[in-house]
Amino acid sequence: MEFFRFDSDVSREISQFSSHNAGISPIIRNKTATVGCIHLKDNSVLGMHPAACPQLFLIVDGEGWVKTAGGEQIAVQKGTAVYWSEGEEHESGSYLGMTAIVIEGPDLDPHQYLKPL
């Protein structure tokens, strides 16, 4: 058995796309998928950017918001999964702090197991 850390203390800052108070702890990257833990602190923004491939954003703690280009902020909380298609411009943030697992990959299809809201 081995143990690893992916908490905010071992995350690296995300500054691209005018982001602030945001970090990521990379977890896995292979030929078909990338998984990381996004840490959004108080008053954070992970700036508007296109999804490089299909992306699933699983909120595991806290609450915040997400939006697409030209759209309004939509509140999200622990237990919510947000899916963005390849190329879809999106942004996320939090006023009080939020942690999310992000899964990216060309064959990602959340409809296989998750029920849409």
ROVEXDO-502014 format. One record per residue: residue in three letters; x, y, z of N, C-alpha, C in turn. Coordinates in steps of 0.02 Angstrom, whole numbers, padded with zeros to 5 digits, always signed. Layout:
N
ALAXYZXYZXYZ/...
This chain:
117
MET+00042-00059+00000+00000+00000+00000+00044+00062+00000/GLU+00024+00112-00039+00059+00176-00040+00009+00231-00029/PHE+00032+00287-00004-00010+00345+00007+00019+00404-00031/PHE-00025+00447-00056-00004+00506-00094-00046+00566-00071/ARG-00022+00625-00086-00058+00686-00069-00081+00721-00132/PHE-00141+00751-00127-00166+00793-00181-00202+00854-00153/ASP-00189+00871-00090-00222+00928-00058-00191+00994-00083/SER-00220+01049-00062-00198+01115-00087-00126+01132-00068/ASP-00100+01102-00015-00030+01116+00005+00020+01091-00046/VAL+00001+01043-00088+00047+01017-00139+00026+01037-00209/SER-00022+01083-00213-00045+01105-00279+00002+01157-00309/ARG-00005+01167-00375+00033+01221-00407-00017+01274-00430/GLU+00005+01335-00426-00039+01392-00443-00058+01391-00516/ILE-00120+01409-00529-00144+01419-00598-00150+01494-00608/SER-00110+01521-00654-00112+01593-00667-00133+01609-00738/GLN-00137+01559-00782-00159+01570-00850-00232+01594-00851/PHE-00250+01627-00905-00319+01650-00917-00344+01699-00864/SER-00298+01739-00836-00315+01788-00783-00345+01754-00721/SER-00323+01693-00707-00347+01657-00649-00314+01685-00586/HIS-00348+01679-00530-00318+01698-00466-00349+01656-00409/ASN-00308+01643-00358-00326+01602-00301-00348+01532-00323/ALA-00316+01506-00376-00333+01440-00402-00270+01398-00408/GLY-00277+01333-00396-00220+01288-00402-00243+01219-00425/ILE-00194+01179-00445-00208+01111-00467-00156+01063-00439/SER-00180+01005-00417-00137+00949-00398-00147+00896-00451/PRO-00100+00889-00499-00106+00837-00549-00107+00768-00515/ILE-00149+00724-00540-00155+00657-00510-00131+00603-00559/ILE-00159+00601-00618-00141+00550-00668-00143+00581-00737/ARG-00096+00560-00778-00098+00578-00849-00073+00517-00888/ASN-00115+00492-00933-00094+00438-00977-00117+00453-01048/LYS-00115+00404-01091-00132+00416-01162-00205+00434-01173/THR-00249+00414-01128-00320+00425-01141-00354+00473-01092/ALA-00323+00489-01037-00357+00533-00988-00307+00570-00944/THR-00331+00627-00920-00294+00666-00871-00341+00679-00813/VAL-00316+00671-00751-00355+00683-00691-00316+00729-00645/GLY-00350+00778-00618-00319+00824-00571-00369+00848-00519/CYS-00343+00878-00467-00385+00907-00415-00378+00983-00418/ILE-00432+01018-00431-00433+01091-00434-00451+01118-00365/HIS-00410+01165-00342-00421+01197-00278-00437+01271-00290/LEU-00499+01291-00277-00519+01360-00284-00528+01389-00214/LYS-00486+01437-00198-00489+01469-00132-00544+01521-00130/ASP-00551+01556-00073-00599+01610-00067-00587+01662-00122/ASN-00640+01687-00151-00637+01740-00202-00590+01721-00260/SER-00600+01661-00286-00557+01634-00339-00592+01635-00407/VAL-00550+01634-00459-00575+01627-00527-00525+01584-00566/LEU-00550+01533-00599-00512+01496-00648-00538+01522-00715/GLY-00499+01567-00745-00523+01609-00801-00549+01572-00862/MET-00585+01610-00903-00617+01585-00963-00565+01553-01010/HIS-00578+01492-01030-00533+01456-01076-00572+01400-01110/PRO-00547+01377-01168-00582+01322-01202-00562+01254-01173/ALA-00609+01208-01171-00592+01140-01151-00551+01108-01207/ALA-00491+01084-01190-00447+01054-01240-00476+00990-01268/CYS-00518+00958-01229-00553+00897-01249-00613+00891-01202/PRO-00656+00842-01209-00711+00835-01162-00686+00835-01089/GLN-00722+00870-01046-00698+00881-00978-00756+00874-00929/LEU-00744+00837-00874-00793+00828-00821-00764+00858-00757/PHE-00802+00902-00726-00782+00940-00667-00826+00917-00609/LEU-00799+00878-00563-00837+00848-00509-00824+00886-00444/ILE-00874+00922-00419-00865+00961-00358-00869+00913-00299/VAL-00814+00909-00261-00811+00862-00205-00813+00897-00137/ASP-00805+00964-00137-00809+01001-00074-00823+01074-00089/GLY-00861+01105-00045-00873+01177-00052-00928+01193-00102/GLU-00926+01256-00123-00975+01281-00171-00944+01336-00212/GLY-00972+01348-00270-00946+01400-00313-00993+01411-00372/TRP-00963+01426-00429-01003+01441-00489-00964+01420-00551/VAL-01001+01410-00605-00972+01396-00670-01010+01438-00721/LYS-00980+01450-00778-01014+01486-00832-00980+01469-00898/THR-01017+01480-00951-00989+01473-01018-00985+01543-01049/ALA-00950+01549-01104-00941+01614-01136-01009+01646-01151/GLY-01018+01707-01129-01080+01743-01141-01137+01724-01094/GLY-01125+01675-01050-01177+01652-01005-01172+01683-00936/GLU-01220+01668-00894-01222+01692-00825-01189+01640-00780/GLN-01167+01662-00721-01140+01615-00672-01196+01570-00648/ILE-01181+01505-00642-01228+01455-00617-01198+01425-00554/ALA-01235+01428-00499-01210+01402-00435-01203+01326-00438/VAL-01148+01302-00409-01135+01230-00404-01111+01215-00333/GLN-01120+01153-00312-01099+01133-00245-01076+01061-00245/LYS-01052+01040-00188-01029+00971-00178-01081+00922-00205/GLY-01057+00875-00245-01101+00824-00274-01124+00839-00345/THR-01107+00899-00370-01126+00918-00438-01070+00900-00486/ALA-01088+00876-00545-01039+00863-00599-01057+00909-00658/VAL-01007+00943-00685-01016+00988-00742-00976+00960-00800/TYR-01006+00956-00859-00973+00930-00919-00967+00985-00971/TRP-00906+00991-00998-00894+01037-01053-00869+00998-01113/SER-00896+01013-01171-00875+00981-01233-00809+01011-01256/GLU-00774+00975-01299-00712+01000-01328-00723+01068-01360/GLY-00680+01116-01343-00684+01183-01372-00731+01230-01336/GLU-00772+01205-01290-00820+01247-01255-00784+01294-01207/GLU-00794+01359-01216-00764+01409-01172-00800+01408-01105/HIS-00762+01405-01051-00792+01402-00985-00748+01434-00932/GLU-00778+01447-00875-00744+01480-00819-00776+01453-00755/SER-00738+01453-00701-00766+01432-00636-00735+01475-00582/GLY-00767+01474-00524-00741+01513-00469-00779+01498-00405/SER-00757+01531-00351-00790+01521-00287-00780+01583-00244/TYR-00831+01599-00205-00826+01653-00156-00802+01626-00089/LEU-00817+01563-00074-00802+01534-00009-00754+01475-00011/GLY-00735+01452-00071-00690+01395-00079-00726+01334-00107/MET-00692+01300-00152-00720+01241-00185-00664+01196-00208/THR-00674+01131-00203-00627+01081-00227-00662+01037-00278/ALA-00629+01024-00335-00660+00983-00387-00608+00936-00417/ILE-00629+00878-00435-00588+00832-00473-00605+00844-00547/VAL-00555+00855-00588-00566+00867-00659-00539+00807-00697/ILE-00580+00780-00742-00562+00723-00783-00568+00745-00856/GLU-00515+00735-00895-00515+00755-00965-00494+00696-01008/GLY-00527+00689-01065-00508+00636-01112-00553+00636-01172/PRO-00526+00614-01229-00565+00616-01292-00626+00571-01292/ASP-00626+00518-01252-00682+00471-01252-00728+00480-01192/LEU-00720+00535-01156-00760+00547-01096-00834+00558-01113/ASP-00877+00518-01083-00949+00524-01093-00985+00513-01027/PRO-01002+00568-00992-01034+00560-00927-01105+00531-00931/HIS-01136+00533-00989-01204+00507-00997-01208+00432-00985/GLN-01151+00398-00988-01150+00325-00979-01174+00306-00909/TYR-01156+00346-00858-01174+00328-00789-01210+00383-00751/LEU-01199+00446-00769-01228+00502-00731-01294+00525-00761/LYS-01340+00544-00717-01405+00570-00740-01400+00646-00746/PRO-01421+00674-00803-01420+00747-00810-01469+00780-00762/LEU-01452+00840-00739-01497+00878-00695-01547+00917-00736/
